[in-house]
Amino acid sequence: MAALDKKITPFGYAKLKAELEELWKVERPRVTDEVAAAAALGDRSENAEYQYGKRRLREIDRRVRWLNKRLKELTVVRGAPADGKVHFGAWVTVEDEAGEQKRWQLVGSDEFDVKDGKISVNSPFGRALLGREVGDDVEVQRPKGDLELVILAIDYPEYSDEDG
């Protein structure tokens, strides 16, 4: 599964890149100015604004380093495989035993967000769906009990060059 952890959709890549840009070009300069203004007030040892600002700069720098490293090691995956099966990036529509339908996209660990219908390919749910086809019965093992699903549809998003 380690190879799957290095994959990302174009949208996920663009989101991480935008976060890096925001931190480096907007947030860091703003906090640097705040720290400089707080430092000019005098005694730094009892200056809460200065202390908080320095802490925030360290957090920003740590995140910037991590994002730079992570973006270099990720592989952007676009397009649909020809085999019609569930692979990384697929949107999968499933139906559970109660007849409730849900639609999920299988994404990497850097972009999963259950509220947006994006689940990690490394999760039990994601692993259970990988390699399956429309009409397949899928059993997902969960701590609160197994879940039986049927795959109703598999589709892949169309990406443009601006998507990452």
MARBA-3410 file (N, C-alpha, C, O; in Angstrom, 1 decimal):
164
0.8,-1.2,0.0,0.0,0.0,0.0,0.9,1.3,0.0,0.3,2.4,-0.2 ~ 2.2,1.1,0.2,3.0,2.3,0.2,3.0,3.1,-1.0,3.0,4.4,-1.0 ~ 2.9,2.5,-2.2,2.8,3.2,-3.5,1.5,4.0,-3.5,1.5,5.1,-4.1 ~ 0.4,3.5,-3.0,-0.8,4.3,-3.0,-0.7,5.5,-2.2,-1.4,6.5,-2.4 ~ 0.2,5.5,-1.1,0.3,6.7,-0.3,1.0,7.8,-0.9,1.1,8.9,-0.4
1.6,7.6,-2.1,2.4,8.6,-2.8,1.5,9.2,-4.0,2.0,10.0,-4.8 ~ 0.3,8.7,-4.1,-0.6,9.2,-5.2,-1.5,10.2,-4.7,-1.9,10.3,-3.5 ~ -1.9,11.1,-5.7,-2.8,12.2,-5.4,-3.6,12.6,-6.6,-3.0,12.4,-7.7 ~ -4.8,13.0,-6.5,-5.5,13.5,-7.6,-5.0,14.9,-8.0,-4.4,15.6,-7.2 ~ -5.3,15.4,-9.2,-4.9,16.7,-9.6,-5.5,17.8,-8.7,-4.9,18.8,-8.4
-6.8,17.6,-8.3,-7.4,18.5,-7.4,-6.7,18.6,-6.0,-6.5,19.6,-5.5 ~ -6.4,17.4,-5.5,-5.7,17.3,-4.2,-4.3,18.0,-4.3,-3.9,18.7,-3.4 ~ -3.6,17.8,-5.4,-2.3,18.4,-5.6,-2.4,19.9,-5.6,-1.6,20.6,-5.0 ~ -3.4,20.4,-6.4,-3.6,21.8,-6.5,-3.9,22.4,-5.2,-3.5,23.6,-4.9 ~ -4.7,21.7,-4.3,-5.1,22.2,-3.0,-3.8,22.3,-2.1,-3.7,23.3,-1.4
-3.0,21.3,-2.1,-1.8,21.4,-1.3,-0.8,22.5,-1.8,-0.2,23.2,-1.0 ~ -0.7,22.6,-3.1,0.1,23.7,-3.7,-0.4,25.1,-3.3,0.4,26.0,-3.0 ~ -1.7,25.2,-3.3,-2.4,26.5,-3.0,-2.1,26.8,-1.5,-1.9,28.0,-1.1 ~ -2.2,25.8,-0.6,-1.9,26.0,0.8,-0.4,26.4,1.0,-0.2,27.4,1.8 ~ 0.5,25.8,0.3,1.9,26.2,0.3,2.1,27.7,-0.1,2.8,28.5,0.6
1.5,28.0,-1.2,1.5,29.4,-1.7,1.0,30.4,-0.7,1.6,31.4,-0.4 ~ -0.2,30.1,-0.1,-0.8,31.0,0.9,0.1,31.1,2.1,0.3,32.2,2.6 ~ 0.6,30.0,2.6,1.5,30.1,3.8,2.7,30.9,3.5,3.1,31.8,4.3 ~ 3.4,30.7,2.4,4.7,31.3,2.1,4.5,32.8,1.7,5.3,33.6,2.1 ~ 3.5,33.1,0.9,3.4,34.4,0.3,2.5,35.4,1.0,2.6,36.6,0.9
1.6,34.8,1.9,0.6,35.7,2.6,0.8,35.6,4.1,1.1,36.5,4.8 ~ 0.6,34.3,4.6,0.6,34.1,6.1,2.0,34.5,6.7,2.0,35.2,7.7 ~ 3.0,33.9,6.1,4.4,34.1,6.8,4.8,35.6,6.8,5.2,36.1,7.8 ~ 4.6,36.3,5.6,5.0,37.7,5.7,4.1,38.5,6.7,4.7,39.4,7.4 ~ 2.9,38.2,6.8,2.0,38.9,7.7,2.4,38.6,9.2,2.5,39.6,10.0
2.7,37.4,9.5,3.1,37.0,10.9,4.5,37.6,11.1,4.8,38.1,12.3 ~ 5.4,37.6,10.2,6.7,38.2,10.3,6.6,39.7,10.7,7.3,40.2,11.5 ~ 5.7,40.4,10.0,5.5,41.8,10.3,4.9,42.0,11.7,5.3,42.9,12.4 ~ 4.0,41.1,12.1,3.5,41.2,13.5,4.5,41.0,14.5,4.5,41.7,15.6 ~ 5.4,40.0,14.3,6.5,39.7,15.2,7.5,40.9,15.3,7.9,41.3,16.4
7.8,41.5,14.2,8.7,42.7,14.2,8.0,43.9,14.9,8.7,44.5,15.7 ~ 6.7,44.1,14.8,6.0,45.1,15.5,6.0,44.9,17.0,6.2,45.8,17.8 ~ 5.8,43.6,17.3,5.8,43.2,18.8,7.2,43.4,19.4,7.3,43.8,20.5 ~ 8.2,43.0,18.6,9.6,43.1,19.1,10.0,44.5,19.4,10.7,44.8,20.3 ~ 9.4,45.4,18.6,9.7,46.9,18.7,9.2,47.4,20.0,9.6,48.5,20.4
8.2,46.7,20.6,7.6,47.2,21.9,8.5,47.1,23.1,8.2,47.6,24.2 ~ 9.6,46.4,23.0,10.5,46.3,24.1,10.7,44.9,24.6,10.9,43.9,23.8 ~ 10.6,44.7,25.9,10.8,43.4,26.6,10.1,42.2,25.9,8.9,42.1,26.0 ~ 10.9,41.4,25.3,10.3,40.2,24.5,10.0,39.1,25.5,9.1,38.3,25.1 ~ 10.6,39.0,26.6,10.3,37.9,27.5,8.9,37.8,28.1,8.4,36.8,28.4
8.3,39.0,28.2,6.9,39.1,28.7,5.9,39.6,27.7,4.9,40.1,28.0 ~ 6.3,39.5,26.4,5.5,40.1,25.3,4.8,38.9,24.7,5.3,38.1,23.9 ~ 3.5,38.7,25.0,2.7,37.6,24.5,2.6,37.6,23.0,2.6,36.5,22.4 ~ 2.4,38.8,22.4,2.2,38.8,21.0,3.5,38.4,20.3,3.5,37.7,19.3 ~ 4.7,38.8,20.8,5.9,38.3,20.3,6.1,36.8,20.4,6.5,36.2,19.4
5.9,36.3,21.6,6.0,34.9,21.8,5.1,34.0,20.9,5.5,33.1,20.3 ~ 3.8,34.5,20.9,2.9,33.8,20.0,3.3,33.8,18.5,3.2,32.8,17.8 ~ 3.7,35.0,18.1,4.1,35.2,16.7,5.3,34.3,16.4,5.4,33.7,15.3 ~ 6.3,34.2,17.2,7.5,33.3,17.0,7.0,31.9,16.9,7.5,31.1,16.1 ~ 6.1,31.5,17.8,5.6,30.1,17.8,4.9,29.9,16.4,5.1,28.8,15.8
4.1,30.8,16.0,3.3,30.7,14.8,4.3,30.6,13.6,4.0,29.8,12.6 ~ 5.3,31.4,13.6,6.3,31.3,12.5,7.0,29.9,12.4,7.2,29.4,11.3 ~ 7.3,29.3,13.6,7.8,28.0,13.6,6.8,27.0,13.0,7.2,26.1,12.3 ~ 5.6,27.1,13.4,4.5,26.2,12.8,4.4,26.4,11.3,4.4,25.4,10.6 ~ 4.4,27.6,10.8,4.3,27.9,9.4,5.6,27.3,8.7,5.4,26.6,7.7
6.7,27.5,9.2,8.0,27.0,8.6,8.0,25.5,8.6,8.4,24.9,7.6 ~ 7.5,24.9,9.6,7.4,23.4,9.7,6.5,22.9,8.6,6.8,21.9,7.9 ~ 5.3,23.5,8.5,4.3,23.1,7.5,4.9,23.3,6.0,4.6,22.5,5.1 ~ 5.5,24.5,5.8,6.1,24.8,4.5,7.1,23.7,4.1,7.1,23.3,3.0 ~ 8.0,23.4,5.1,9.0,22.3,4.8,8.3,21.0,4.4,8.7,20.4,3.4
7.3,20.7,5.2,6.6,19.4,4.9,5.9,19.4,3.6,6.0,18.5,2.8 ~ 5.2,20.5,3.3,4.6,20.6,2.0,5.5,20.6,0.8,5.3,19.9,-0.2 ~ 6.6,21.3,0.9,7.6,21.2,-0.2,8.1,19.8,-0.4,8.3,19.4,-1.6 ~ 8.4,19.1,0.7,8.9,17.7,0.5,7.8,16.8,0.0,8.1,16.0,-0.9 ~ 6.6,17.0,0.5,5.5,16.1,0.1,5.2,16.3,-1.4,5.0,15.3,-2.1
5.1,17.5,-1.8,4.7,17.8,-3.2,5.7,17.2,-4.2,5.4,16.8,-5.3 ~ 7.0,17.1,-3.8,8.0,16.5,-4.6,7.9,15.0,-4.8,8.2,14.5,-5.8 ~ 7.4,14.4,-3.7,7.3,12.9,-3.7,6.0,12.4,-4.2,5.9,11.1,-4.4 ~ 5.0,13.2,-4.4,3.7,12.7,-4.9,3.6,12.5,-6.4,4.3,13.2,-7.1 ~ 2.8,11.6,-6.8,2.5,11.3,-8.2,1.1,11.7,-8.5,0.2,11.1,-7.8
0.9,12.6,-9.4,-0.5,13.0,-9.7,-1.1,12.0,-10.7,-0.5,11.7,-11.7 ~ -2.2,11.4,-10.3,-2.9,10.4,-11.1,-4.1,11.0,-11.8,-5.0,11.6,-11.2 ~ -4.1,10.9,-13.1,-5.3,11.4,-13.9,-5.8,10.3,-14.9,-5.0,9.4,-15.3 ~ -7.0,10.5,-15.2,-7.6,9.5,-16.3,-8.1,8.2,-15.7,-7.8,7.9,-14.5 ~ -8.9,7.6,-16.5,-9.5,6.3,-16.1,-8.8,5.1,-16.8,-8.5,5.2,-18.0
-8.6,4.1,-16.0,-8.0,2.9,-16.6,-9.1,2.2,-17.5,-10.3,2.5,-17.4 ~ -8.6,1.5,-18.5,-9.5,0.9,-19.5,-10.3,-0.3,-19.0,-11.1,-0.8,-19.7 ~ -9.9,-0.9,-17.8,-10.5,-2.1,-17.4,-11.9,-2.0,-16.7,-12.5,-3.0,-16.4 ~ -12.3,-0.8,-16.4,-13.7,-0.6,-15.9,-13.7,-0.9,-14.4,-14.8,-1.1,-13.8 ~ -12.6,-1.1,-13.7,-12.6,-1.5,-12.3,-12.3,-0.2,-11.5,-12.0,0.8,-12.0
-12.5,-0.4,-10.2,-12.2,0.6,-9.2,-10.7,0.8,-9.0,-10.0,-0.2,-8.6 ~ -10.2,1.9,-9.3,-8.8,2.2,-9.0,-8.7,3.6,-8.3,-9.7,4.2,-8.1 ~ -7.5,4.0,-8.0,-7.3,5.3,-7.4,-8.0,6.4,-8.2,-7.9,6.4,-9.4 ~ -8.7,7.3,-7.5,-9.3,8.4,-8.1,-10.7,8.2,-8.6,-11.4,9.1,-9.0 ~ -11.2,6.9,-8.5,-12.5,6.6,-9.0,-13.6,7.1,-8.1,-13.4,7.2,-6.9
-14.7,7.5,-8.7,-15.9,7.8,-7.9,-16.8,6.5,-8.0,-17.0,6.0,-9.1 ~ -17.1,6.0,-6.8,-17.9,4.7,-6.8,-19.2,4.9,-6.1,-19.3,5.5,-4.9 ~ -20.3,4.6,-6.8,-21.6,4.6,-6.2,-21.9,3.2,-5.6,-21.9,2.2,-6.4 ~ -22.3,3.2,-4.4,-22.6,1.9,-3.7,-24.0,2.0,-3.1,-24.5,3.0,-2.8 ~ -24.5,0.8,-2.9,-25.8,0.7,-2.2,-25.6,-0.3,-1.0,-25.0,-1.4,-1.2
-26.1,0.0,0.2,-25.9,-0.8,1.3,-27.2,-1.7,1.5,-28.1,-1.7,0.7 ~ -27.2,-2.5,2.6,-28.3,-3.5,2.8,-29.6,-2.8,2.9,-30.7,-3.4,2.6 ~ -29.6,-1.6,3.4,-30.9,-0.9,3.7,-31.3,-0.2,2.4,-32.4,0.5,2.4 ~ -30.6,-0.3,1.3,-31.0,0.3,0.0,-30.5,1.8,-0.1,-30.9,2.5,-1.0 ~ -29.7,2.2,0.9,-29.2,3.6,0.8,-28.0,3.7,-0.1,-27.1,2.9,0.0
-28.0,4.6,-1.0,-26.9,4.8,-2.0,-26.0,6.0,-1.5,-26.5,7.0,-1.0 ~ -24.7,5.7,-1.7,-23.7,6.8,-1.4,-22.7,6.7,-2.5,-22.5,5.7,-3.2 ~ -22.0,7.9,-2.7,-21.0,8.0,-3.7,-19.7,8.5,-3.0,-19.7,9.5,-2.3 ~ -18.6,7.7,-3.3,-17.4,8.0,-2.7,-16.3,8.1,-3.7,-16.3,7.4,-4.8 ~ -15.3,8.9,-3.5,-14.1,8.9,-4.3,-12.9,8.4,-3.6,-12.7,8.7,-2.4
-12.1,7.5,-4.2,-11.0,6.9,-3.5,-9.8,7.8,-3.8,-9.4,8.0,-5.0 ~ -9.2,8.4,-2.7,-8.1,9.3,-2.9,-7.0,9.0,-1.9,-7.1,8.0,-1.2 ~ -5.9,9.7,-2.0,-4.8,9.5,-1.1,-5.0,10.0,0.3,-5.9,10.7,0.6 ~ -4.0,9.7,1.2,-4.1,10.1,2.5,-4.0,11.6,2.7,-4.4,12.2,3.8 ~ -3.5,12.3,1.7,-3.3,13.8,1.8,-4.6,14.5,1.5,-4.7,15.7,1.8
-5.6,13.9,1.0,-6.8,14.6,0.6,-8.1,14.0,1.0,-9.2,14.5,0.6 ~ -8.1,13.0,1.8,-9.4,12.4,2.2,-10.2,13.3,3.0,-9.6,14.1,3.9 ~ -11.5,13.3,2.8,-12.4,14.2,3.6,-13.8,13.5,3.5,-14.5,13.7,2.5 ~ -14.2,12.8,4.5,-15.4,12.0,4.5,-16.6,12.9,4.2,-17.6,12.5,3.5 ~ -16.6,14.2,4.7,-17.7,15.1,4.5,-17.9,15.4,3.0,-19.0,15.6,2.6
-16.8,15.4,2.3,-16.9,15.7,0.8,-17.0,14.4,0.0,-16.9,14.4,-1.2 ~ -17.1,13.2,0.7,-17.3,12.0,0.0,-15.9,11.4,-0.5,-15.9,10.6,-1.5 ~ -14.8,11.9,0.1,-13.5,11.4,-0.4,-12.9,10.5,0.7,-12.7,10.9,1.9 ~ -12.7,9.2,0.4,-12.2,8.3,1.4,-10.8,7.8,0.9,-10.5,7.7,-0.3 ~ -10.0,7.5,1.9,-8.6,7.0,1.6,-8.6,5.6,1.0,-9.4,4.8,1.5
-7.8,5.4,0.0,-7.6,4.1,-0.6,-7.0,3.2,0.5,-7.1,1.9,0.3 ~ -6.4,3.7,1.5,-5.7,2.9,2.5,-6.7,2.5,3.6,-6.3,1.7,4.5 ~ -7.9,3.1,3.6,-8.9,2.7,4.7,-9.5,1.3,4.4,-9.4,0.9,3.2 ~ -10.1,0.7,5.4,-10.7,-0.6,5.1,-11.7,-0.5,4.0,-11.9,-1.4,3.2 ~ -12.5,0.6,4.0,-13.5,0.8,3.0,-12.9,0.9,1.6,-13.3,0.3,0.6
-11.8,1.7,1.5,-11.1,1.9,0.2,-10.5,0.7,-0.3,-10.6,0.3,-1.5 ~ -9.8,-0.1,0.6,-9.2,-1.3,0.2,-10.2,-2.4,-0.3,-9.9,-3.1,-1.2 ~ -11.4,-2.4,0.4,-12.4,-3.3,0.0,-13.0,-3.0,-1.4,-13.4,-3.9,-2.1 ~ -12.9,-1.7,-1.8,-13.5,-1.4,-3.2,-12.4,-1.5,-4.3,-12.8,-1.7,-5.4 ~ -11.2,-1.4,-4.0,-10.1,-1.5,-5.0,-10.2,-2.7,-5.9,-10.3,-3.8,-5.3
-10.2,-2.6,-7.2,-10.2,-3.7,-8.1,-11.5,-4.3,-8.4,-11.6,-5.3,-9.1 ~ -12.6,-3.8,-7.8,-13.9,-4.3,-8.0,-14.6,-3.7,-9.2,-14.1,-2.8,-9.8 ~ -15.7,-4.3,-9.6,-16.4,-3.9,-10.8,-17.9,-3.6,-10.5,-18.3,-4.0,-9.4 ~ -18.6,-3.0,-11.4,-20.0,-2.7,-11.2,-20.7,-4.1,-11.1,-20.5,-5.0,-11.8 ~ -21.6,-4.1,-10.1,-22.3,-5.4,-9.8,-21.7,-6.2,-8.7,-22.3,-7.1,-8.2
-20.5,-6.0,-8.4,-19.8,-6.8,-7.4,-20.4,-6.5,-6.0,-20.7,-5.4,-5.6 ~ -20.5,-7.6,-5.2,-20.8,-7.5,-3.8,-19.5,-7.3,-3.0,-18.5,-8.0,-3.3 ~ -19.6,-6.3,-2.1,-18.4,-6.0,-1.4,-18.7,-6.1,0.1,-19.7,-5.5,0.6 ~ -17.8,-6.7,0.9,-18.0,-6.7,2.3,-16.9,-5.9,2.9,-15.7,-6.1,2.7 ~ -17.3,-4.9,3.7,-16.3,-4.0,4.4,-16.3,-4.4,5.9,-17.4,-4.4,6.5
-15.2,-4.7,6.4,-15.0,-5.1,7.8,-14.7,-3.8,8.6,-13.8,-3.1,8.3 ~ -15.6,-3.6,9.5,-15.5,-2.4,10.4,-15.6,-2.8,11.8,-16.1,-3.9,12.1 ~ -15.1,-2.0,12.7,-15.1,-2.3,14.2,-16.6,-2.5,14.7,-16.8,-3.4,15.5 ~ -17.5,-1.7,14.1,-18.9,-1.9,14.6,-19.7,-2.9,13.8,-20.9,-2.9,13.9 ~ -19.0,-3.7,13.0,-19.7,-4.8,12.3,-19.5,-4.7,10.8,-19.3,-3.6,10.3
-19.6,-5.8,10.1,-19.4,-5.8,8.7,-20.5,-5.1,8.0,-21.6,-5.1,8.4 ~ -20.2,-4.6,6.8,-21.1,-3.8,6.0,-21.1,-4.5,4.6,-20.1,-4.6,4.0 ~ -22.3,-4.8,4.1,-22.4,-5.4,2.8,-22.8,-4.3,1.8,-23.8,-3.6,2.1 ~ -22.2,-4.2,0.7,-22.4,-3.2,-0.3,-22.5,-3.9,-1.7,-21.9,-4.9,-1.9 ~ -23.2,-3.2,-2.6,-23.2,-3.5,-4.0,-22.7,-2.3,-4.8,-23.1,-1.2,-4.6
-21.7,-2.5,-5.7,-21.2,-1.4,-6.5,-22.2,-1.2,-7.7,-22.5,-2.1,-8.5 ~ -22.8,0.0,-7.7,-23.7,0.4,-8.8,-23.1,1.1,-10.0,-23.5,1.0,-11.1 ~ -22.1,1.9,-9.7,-21.4,2.7,-10.8,-20.0,3.1,-10.4,-19.7,3.2,-9.2 ~ -19.2,3.2,-11.4,-17.8,3.6,-11.3,-17.5,4.6,-12.4,-17.7,4.4,-13.5 ~ -17.1,5.8,-12.0,-16.7,6.8,-13.0,-15.5,7.5,-12.5,-15.2,7.6,-11.3
-14.8,8.1,-13.5,-13.6,8.9,-13.2,-13.8,10.3,-13.6,-14.3,10.6,-14.7 ~ -13.3,11.3,-12.8,-13.4,12.7,-13.2,-12.5,13.0,-14.4,-11.5,12.4,-14.7 ~ -13.0,14.0,-15.2,-12.2,14.6,-16.3,-11.4,15.7,-15.7,-11.9,16.5,-14.9 ~ -10.1,15.7,-16.0,-9.2,16.7,-15.5,-8.7,17.6,-16.6,-8.5,17.1,-17.7 ~ -8.6,18.9,-16.3,-8.0,19.8,-17.3,-6.5,20.1,-16.9,-6.1,19.7,-15.8
-5.8,20.7,-17.7,-4.4,21.1,-17.4,-4.3,22.0,-16.2,-3.2,22.0,-15.5 ~ -5.3,22.8,-15.9,-5.3,23.7,-14.7,-5.5,23.0,-13.4,-5.3,23.6,-12.4 ~ -5.9,21.7,-13.4,-6.2,21.0,-12.2,-5.0,20.4,-11.5,-5.2,19.7,-10.5 ~ -3.9,20.8,-11.8,-2.7,20.4,-11.1,-1.7,19.6,-11.9,-0.7,19.1,-11.4
END
